Amino acid sequence: MSRQNISMLFALALVSALLSSVATYLVMGSSHKDSGGSLARVDDAAAQDFVRRALLGRPEMLNEAIDALRAGQRQNEEKQRQAVIDENETTLFADKNAAYIGAENPKLVLVEFFDYNCGFCKIASKWVRKALADHPDDVRLYLRDHPILENSKNGSLLASMTALAAREQGKELFQKYHFKLMDTKGGFDAARLDKLAAEVGLDVQKLHQDMEKLRSKNAKTLTDNYDLAMKLRIAGTPAFLSKDAFVNGADTDKLQSLLDAALK
């Protein structure tokens, strides 16, 4: 379903709810005693017709109502997300067993949920690389594999499992392999992943052994990442977190503003 159709359905649902709620308010608010002392109410249909005519006379009221509703939903979502970040602060920003690249004592710590097949992740990766190169002692990035494109792109899950196994050959080779995968378009299969691994200097035979040895552990890591993403209401990739900010998509301007603030 297109975004336009979804917006139309949303607007229709809002109109229906608005008519119902306002009409009920008018009905209840317009109750009065008739000449015989009995309670009389404005007719439901008349009240709804009043609302309909008001909307027709000022249709921008509907857009205002939709904007207000969406703003309220965003604000509520941000509060819920921040509560999850606070609750999981150690897991997100100080887990020495998690996959990360960058500084040991950074001024800025980011967490990225990503998929190796995600085009916007590849765009954001260019900013990440520059930030790490320009500020090697100031930035750390925790990498949360989130292969949500597995059903639509080739090899998202396999790429994540291979990269996690590559950690066993050291941080430097893992980082090279991570960015090599980010530079690669067109999906992944085992042969391609092996070729890319060899190009960055990984021992492919050991990589296979580690993949098998760590299969259960790394599968749990991906499950834990997925569960955490759901709690954080992350619907797509990339998604970046700091302790007090959320960056949705490849918004490199916002990422840069977080870095600039941390360096002051």
N, C-alpha and C positions, 0 to 999 in steps of 0.2 A: 504494500500500500504506500502511495506517495505521501511525502510530508504535507503537501497541500490538502490531500483528502483527509489525513489525520487531523489537520487543523480545522477543516470544515466540520468533521464529526464532533470535535471538541467544542466548537462554537455552538453547534446545534444542541449538544447536551447541556451546555451552560445556559442557553436560552430557555430550555425546558425547565431546568432547575430554578432559574431566576423567575420565570413566570409563576411557577408553583409556589416558591417561597414568598415572593412579594404579594402575590394574590392572597395567600393565607394571612399575611400580615395585615393587608388592607381589610380583609374580611373580619378578622378579629378586632382590629383597631377601629372599625367602623360600626361595631355593634352599638345598638341604642335601644331605648325603651319606646315601644309604640304607644299609641293613645290608650290602649287597654292595659298597659303595664307589662306586656310580654316582651321578651328579648327578640329583637329583629336583627338580621345580618344583611350586609350587602351581598348580592348574588355573586357566586364564584365566577361565573362567566363574565359578569360586568367588570369585576376586578381584573381578570386576566385581559380583558379588552382594553382596560385602562393602561396596563403595562405594555401591551402590544403597541398601542398608539404612541406611548411615550418613546418606545424604542424606534418606531418608524419616524417619529419627529426628530429624534436625536440618535441616529444609529451609532454614532461614535461612542455612546455609552457602553455598547457591547465590547468594543475594543478596550475601553478603559477597564471594564470589569475583568476581561481576559488577562490584561497586563497585570492588574492588581493580584489576581489569583496566581498567576505564574510567578510573580515576584515573591509572594508569600510562600509558595512551594519551594522556590530556590533558597529562600532564607531558612526555611525549616530543614531542607536537605543539608545545607551548609552546617547548621548547628548539629545535626545528627552525625555528619561526617567528622566534625571536629571532636565530638565526644568519643568516636571510635579511635581517632588518632591519639587522643589523650590516654585512652584505656590501653592502647597497644604501643605506647611510645617506645618502650625498650625493644620490643620485637621489630618495630619498623626502623628505628634509628640507631640501635646500639647492639645488634646481634652480630657478634664476631664470626658466627658460623654461617651467616648468610653470604650470598654472592655479592661482592662489591668491588668497585674500582675507585682509585683516587687516594686522597691523603689519609694519613693515620690520625692526625689531629686537626680536622678541618674546621673552617669557620662556617661553611655551609654544608649541610647534609641533606641530600635529596633521595627519594625513593621513586623508582620508575617501574610501572607495570607496562609490559611491552610484549609484542609478538614479533618474531623475526621476519614474518611475511608482511608486516604492517607498513604501508608506504609512508604514513605520517611519522611512524617511529623512526624510519630511516632519515626523514628530514630532521627530526629532533636530535638524532644521533650526531649530526654534523655540529650542532651547537654544543652538545655534551663533549665531544672530542676537543673542540676549541677551548671550552672552559677548563677542561682538565690540563690541556697543554699550556694555557696562559697562566693558570693558577694551580700548579701541581701540589702545593702545600695547603691549599685552602678549600678544596672541593672533594667531597666523597659522594659517590652514587651507588646506592643499593639497587641491585637488579632483581626484580621480581618477574620471572617468566610467567606470562599469562597468555598461552597460545589459543586464544579464542577464535582464531581464523582457521582452525584445523579442518572444519567442515567445508570451507569454501576455498582454501588455498592448500597447495601441496606441501606437506612436511613441517608444519608449524610445531607440532608436538615432538617430532623426531629431532628437529633442530634444537629445541629446548633441552631435551634429554641429552643430546650430544654435548651441548655447551656446558651443562651442569657437570658432566663427566670430565670435561676438559679442565675443570678447576683442579683436578688431582695432579696436573702437571705444572702447577705454579701460577701465581697471579699474573705474571707478565704474559705468558702464553695464552692464558684464559682471556685476558683483555684483548690481545691481538685477534683471537678467534671470534670474540664477541663482535668486534667492529668489522671483521671480515664478513661475518654473516649479515651484519647491518648494511654492508655495501653491496650485497648480492641480491639481485632481483630475479623473479621467475620461479620461485619455489625451491624446494629441497627434496632430494632423495638420498639414500645412504651413500651412493657412489659420489654424489656431488659434495656431500658433507665431508667425506674422507679426503677428497681432492683439496678442498679448502683447508682442512686441518693440516694436511701435509705442506701446503703453501706457507703456512705461518710457523711451521717448525714443530708441530705436535707429533708425537709418536703415535701413529694410527693404530698399531697393534695394541698398545697400552690403552688407547682411547676405547677400543672395543671391549677390552677386558674390564675397564672401569665402568663402562656403561652397563655391562651385565652384573657386575658386583654391586653397583649402587642403584640398580633399577628400582627396587622397592622404596629405598630412601628418597630418591629423586622424584618418583611418582608421588610420594606423600608431600614433598615440597611443592609440587605443582598444585596438588589438591588444597594445601594450606594457603597458597597464593590466591587460588580461586575463591576460597571461602572469605579471605580477608578482603578481596576486591568487592565481593557482594556486600559485605558489611559496610564498606566505604562507598557503596553505590557507584562503583566504577563500571560504566556500561561499554566502554571502548578503550582503545589504545592509541597513542600512549597516554598515560596519566601519571603526573608527577605530584609528589607530596613533599612538603617541608613540615616542620613541627606546627606551623600556624598558617599554612597556605596550601591550596589545591590548584593545580594547573591542568586543565583538561585539553588534550590534544597537543599539537606541535606549536604551542604558543611561546616561541622563543623570546619574544619581547618581555613577556611576564617572567620567564625563567631568568633572563638577564637582569631584570629589576630585582629579583630575589638575591642574585649574586652580588649586584652592586650594593644592596643594603647590607649584606653580610660582611662585605669588605670595608665598610666605613669604620 
